[in-house]
């Protein structure tokens, strides 16, 4: 970022003010924003621009009508206002370490080569040689090639559900670039069309793995690539699918207006062709409900939920559903309905729906089970059922520990933070103890609010 465009640092006097320190410690953003305004002259409209929030949302926070709990929003505030990470319970931010003071690892004195474990495998050819050999060999993709590639994608999605996408991403990106290489040559139309569709699906899957890792900038880049590839073959239902993914990401980034615009564009794409199935339309209607719920529009949310159920009832055996929408079955419809109600604060309606869907959810879908169980725990906590909420969250730790997903970890952190007023209650103490046991497993990440 050019120096002239870097956000100004907050005054040291403000960052060391006990009132500011206490407000940051409990993440009281109403107080933080008021102090930033009065002590640093940064007004709400400027806070909104720096933190990628809407001015109305900042105003609601200052007035005490809205809380900010999503970790990505908290990180945007830390980075936008230049609040050191430790003050908000976050890891050290990149901008906190000046480049001139960055530590460069050096080899031990007297060592003529890197440590053994860091040496490249000498027996393998370099990437450049691999490319030359592939070019010399040539390729002639056939229908069986397309079938094999589609089978790989199905396997990637299955493993993504079971383990998360972090370790899959290198293989998926490699296969995406391989398919894009095949597209550089002219092929028979059916083969070329199939390759474009496969490349679009691989780009969407890559975007999804970045979204699940909460690396939103990279996710958007790959979703955009998927959109462009699908546009090349005028696959409007798939374009709708990608736009729906981008809409869901926008809800996580606390950009509900963007979420609604993106899902509306998705529905326009779906309506532009006559072959869009009822299952696809039901999925899109539910994503619309999420966007309206994020905006707090109760009536529009209920209308979109009703439309999702109406479309789902129109599904018939033998419908030509594209493979990418097969996940949207009845348990998914029910749990998403519960989540939409939960986003509106309608916990009494949400709890039985999410609980029913969890009973019927595929046990192999570890991320989905963890994600939905934390939603159930949050609704139980909203209803004042602390013991049930902590019990549900404790059970959710089992699938959560089995999958690498920052999105799931984010829900875990939110739930942990919501327990702050109840930390001395036995049920909360038991949950925290179990949480620390799970986080002691190698590879698991400690919630930032639990770090010392």
N, C-alpha and C positions, 0 to 999 in steps of 0.2 A: 504494500500500500504506500503510495507516495506520502512523504512526510507531511505535506500541506493538507492531506486529507485524513490524517490520523486523528482519532478523537483526542481531545485535550484530556490530560490526566486530571483527576479530581484533586482538590487542594489537600496537602498533607494534613492540615489542621482538621479537615472533615474526616479523613480516613482514620485519624487517631482520636476522634471525638468519641467518648464513651457511649453517647446516644446512637451514633452510627454503628459502632461495633456491636452494640446489643441488638439493634434492628437487623443487622446482617446475620447475626448468630441465629436468630429465630426466623429469618427470612420474612420479616415484616416489610413488604415492599411498599405499603402505603407510607410508612414512616421514612423508608429509604428515599422514595421519590420526593417527599416533602422536604427532607434535608438537602437533597441534591438541588432542589429548586431554590431554597432559601440561602444555602451556604455556597453553592457553586454557580448560581444563576443559570442553571440548565432547566428550561421550562418544559412542561409536559409534552408540547409538540416536538421539541428537540429530543426528549427522552424516547418518544415513540419512534422517531426516525433512527436514532442510534441503535435501538433494541429491536427493530423490525416488528413493532406493535402498532396498533391503530391508536390515534389520539383518544378516541372514545374509551378504549380499553384501559389506557393509562389513567384516564379520568375516573373510571369505575374503581380501579385499584386504590387511587388516592382517597376516594369517597368511602372506601371500605365495603363496596358492593361486590367485589370480585377478588378471589385469591389466585395467585400464580403458583402452580404446583409442578407443571411439566419441567423436567430437567433441562430440555433443550432451550426452553424459554429463560430459565434461570441462568444458563450458560450465556445466552445472548445478552442478558442484562449485565452480567459480569464483564463480558467483552466490550459491549457497547458503552458502558459507563466507566470502564477501566477500574472495576472493583477487584482487588486481588482475590484469587480463587479461595484461599484459606478462610477469608472472612465469610464466605457463603457456603462453606463446607464442600468446596470443589477442589479438584487437583490444581496444581500450579498451572496458570494459563500460559500459552506460548509467548504472548507479548510481555510477560513479566521478566523474561531473561533477555537483556540486551544482546545483540549478536556479538558484540565485542567481548562479552564475558562468557560466551558459550564454551562448554568444555569439549575439547577434542581428544578422543581416546588415542593414546600412543602405544606403539609396540614396546614391549620390555626391551631395555638396553641389551645390546649384544645379540638380539634375535634377528636372524637373516631372513626369516619368512614368517607369515602369519601363523597363529596357532593351528594345530592339525585340524581341529573341528571346524575351522572356518575356511579351509582350502576347498576350492572347487574340485569336483570329481574329474580327475585327469583323463579317465577312460572315455568320457562322453564328449562328443563333438560340440563346438560352440553353436550358439543360436544362429549365427550367420551361415555356418556350414549346413545346419539343418534346413534352412530356407533354400539354399542352393540345391541340396539333394531333393527336396520336395518339388522344386521347379523342374529339375531334370527328369524326375519320375513322371510328372504330369498326372492328371486325374481325369476320370471320366465318370462322374457321378451318375448313378442309375436309380430307378425307383427303390431298389433295395438299400441304396445309400441313404435316401431320404427316410426310409423306415427305420434304419439303424440310428440315425440322428434323432428322430422323434422319440425312439425308445430311450435314448440317453437322457433326453429332457424330462421324460416321465420319471426316470430314476432319480435325476437331480432334485425334482420337486419332492419326491418321497423322502429322500434323505434330508432335504431342507426342513421338512416338517419334523423329522425325528431328531436331528442334531443341530439345526441351524445352518446358515449358508456360509459362514466365515471360511471354513476349510474347503468348501466346494468352489468358491469364487475363482481361484486360479484356473481350475479345469474348465469352468464355464466360459471364462473370458478367452481362454485358449481355443476352445471350440468355436466361439463366436468369430474370432479372427480367421480361423480356418475356413469357415463357411463364407465369410466376406471375401476371402481370397478366391474361392470358387466362383463367386459372382462376377469377378473381373472378366471372365471369358464368356463368350456367347454360348448358351445352352438351348436345347429344345424348350419351347415355352412351358410345358408342364414341369420340367426339371427346374427351370429358372424360377418359376412361380413358387415351387416348393421350397427352394433354397432361401428365397426372400422371407417366406413365412417362418422358416426355422431360425433364420438370423434374427428376425423380430422377436421371436419367443426367447432366444438366448439373451438378447439385449434386455428384455423385460426382466428375465430371471436375475441377470446381473444387477439391474437397478433395484430389484427387490432385496437382494442380499445386502446391498449398501443401505437401503431404507431400514432393514431390520437391525443393521448395525448403527443406525442413527447418524450415518454419514450422508446427510441429505443433499449436499451439493453434487456429489458423485452419483447418487441415486437419480437425481433429476437429469443429469447428463445422459445416463443410459436409458432412462425412460424416453427422453427426447429422441434418442437414436432409434429405439424400438418403434416410436411413432412414425418416424421418417421411413423406416424399412417397410412398415405395414402400408404406408401411404403409396409406396411404389407399386403395390399390387392391388390397391384400392380395397384392402381388407378392413372395411369399416367397423364390423363388430370387434375386431382385435384392437383397432384404434380406440374404440370406446373402452375396452378393457384397460389399456395403458393409461388413458385419461382418468379412469376410475382409480387406478393405483396412485396417480399423482394427486388426486383429490384426497385420498386417505392420508397421504404424506402431509398435505397441507393442514389437515386437522391436527396432526401431531406437532406441527410447527406453530400451532396456535394462529393460523391464518384462515379463519373460517370463511371469509368472503372469497378467497382464492379457491378454497375447497368446493364451494357452491358453484363458482364459475366453471371449474374443471369438470365437475360431474354433470353440469348442464350441457357442456360441450360433448361429453361422452354420450349422453342421451340423444343429442342431435345426430351424432354419427349412427347410433343404433336405429333411429327412426328413418334414416336415409335409405335403408335397405329393407326389403320385405322379408328376408330370411332370418332376421334376428329372433332367436327363440325366447320363449317365456322365461326360461331360467336366467338368461342373460339380462332380460329386462327387470326381473326380480332383484338380481344382484345390484344393478345400477340404481334401482329405486331405494335399496337399503343404504347405498353409499350416499344418496341424496339425503336420506334421513339423518345420517351422521353429520353431514354439513349443516343442516338446519339446527340440529341439536347443539352443535358447537356454537352456533350463532344465538342460541337461546330462544329460538322461534318454536314454541310448543305446538301451535296449530299446524304449521307446515311440516314439522317432524311427524306428527300423528298421521297427516295425510299421506306422506311418503311411505310410512310403515304400512298403512292400509293398502297402498298400491303394490308394495313388494309382496304382500300376502295374496293379493288378488292375482298378480301375475304368477305366483308360485302355484296357485290352485289350477292354473291353466296348463301346467306341465303334463305331458302325456308320454307313456313309454314309446320309444322309437323316435323322439324328437331329435333332430340333427344338431345336438349341442356340441359346440367346439370343446375339445379336451380341457382347455384352460378354465372352464367354468364348472367342471364336474365337482369341485370341492363344495359348491354352494348347494348343499343338501338340506334336509329339513332341520337337523340339529343346528346347522350353521345359520339358517334363517331365524330360528328361535333365539339362539344366543345373541345374534346381532340385534334382534328386536329388543332384547333385554338391555344390551349395552346402550342402544339409542335412548331408551327410557332412563337408564342410569345417568347418561350425560345430561339429561334434563333435571336430574335430582329426584326422579320418580322411583325411588328405591323400592317401595312396596310393590310396584308392578314389575320392576326389573328382577328382583331376587328370585322368585319362583321360576321365571323364564330361564335365567342363566343356570340355575340349579338343575332344572329338567334337561337342558341341553347337555350339560356336563355329564349326566348319567348316561347319555347315548353317544357321546363323542368317541371317536376312534382312539383306543388307548395308545396307538403308535404315534399319534400326533402330539408329541411332547410339548412343543411350543404352544400349540393351540390350547392344550389342557392347562398349562401354567398360566397363560395369558388370561383365559376365561375364569380360572379359579381366583386370580387376584381381583378381577372385576367383581366376582361374587363376594369376596371378602370386603371389598370397598362398599358394596351396597348393604351388606350386613352391618358394617360399621356405621353407615349413614342412618340406619334404622335403630342404632343404639344397642345392637346385639354384639357387644365386645367379645364375649367368650366364643360365640360362633364364628365371628370374623377372624379371630386369632387362630382358631382351630382350622378353618378353611385355608388361611394363608400358610399355616404350617404344612398342611397336606400339599399345597401348591409348590412347596420348596423341592419336592421330589422330582417332578418333571422339569422345574426351572433349573435344577442343577445338572440335568441331563442334556441341556441344549445351550448352545452359545448364541445368545440373542440379547443385544443391548436394549431392544424394545421391551423384552420381558424384565430385564434388570431395572429399566426405568419405572415400570409399574411396581416392582418390589420396593424401590426407593421411595416412591410416592406413598405406598401403604405404610412403610416404616415411619416416614415423616408424619403421617396422619395419626400415628399412635402416640405422638409426643405428649399430649395431655394425659395419657393413661399409662405412662412408662412404669409406674409402681404397681399397677394392677397385676395379680399373679398370671393371668392369661397372657398379657403383653410381655411379662418377664420370660415366660416359657417360650413364647414365639421368638423373642430376641436371642435366647440361648440356643435354640435350634438353628436360627439364622446364622449365628456365628459358627456353629459346627459345620454347616453346609459351606459357608464361605471359606472355611479352612481347607477345603478340598482344592488341590492345585488346579489352576485354570479358572477358578471362579473369582469374580470381582466384588470387592467390598463396596456397599453403597457409600457414596461420598459422605453422607451425613453420619456414617458410623466410623469414618476414619479419624484417627487422632494425630 
